Amino acid sequence: MSHHKEIQNGTTFFRNATCSCFPCHEGVDPHEFNCLFCYCPLYALGPACGGAFTYTDAGIKDCSSCVRLHKGDEGAHIVREQFPALAKLAKGRES
């Protein structure tokens, strides 16, 4: 397995600068861009996620303007704060 110099790994930080979509959100310094939450764990919270999103005409949540989870290690802190709400969703309970 080859490792690229631009990939940094840590417990709360992962950047894959060789990804064809990198950076997938504008407004974050590429050296601080965190890919750890490539698929947003807060997506299922809908409007309660706290991010900058819109809904498409088809009713699909579009998070392409959101950088909340991609600035350094801030994302891990946010997910920890939202974990109780995510756990309720995972168990099928209303919040």
Secondary structure, 3 states (H helix, E strand, C coil): CCCCCCCEECCCCEECCCCCCCCCCCCCCCCCECCCCCCCCCHHHHHHHCCCCEECCCCCEECCCCCCCCECCHHHHHHHHHHHHHHHHHHCCCC
